[in-house]
């Protein structure tokens, strides 16, 4: 069953989104991040164990940064992240909202 984890939002003119994380993120085994209808810059995913600004590092897969594209869904499985955010390579031309959904872990 899918559970809504929140929205990561990049403000108009901004490059860094709000975060999604905490206890709720740790209760899911996979997540889906939905790209907005348009993006000005290349949007990449960053993770941290906490919300300290300096603790965020790029999420990579196969040696490349994980990107989120417009009108597509990025799915991540086995997500050991505490907090996630999105960083755009350019100031966004409008507010960009990335809904985040999770698949709950099976209860034992």
Secondary structure, 3 states (H helix, E strand, C coil): CEEEEEEEEECCCCCECCCEECCCHHHEEEEEEECCCCCCCCEEEEEECCCCHHHCEECEECCEECEECCCCEEEEECCCCCEEEEEECCCCCCCEEEEEEEEECCCC
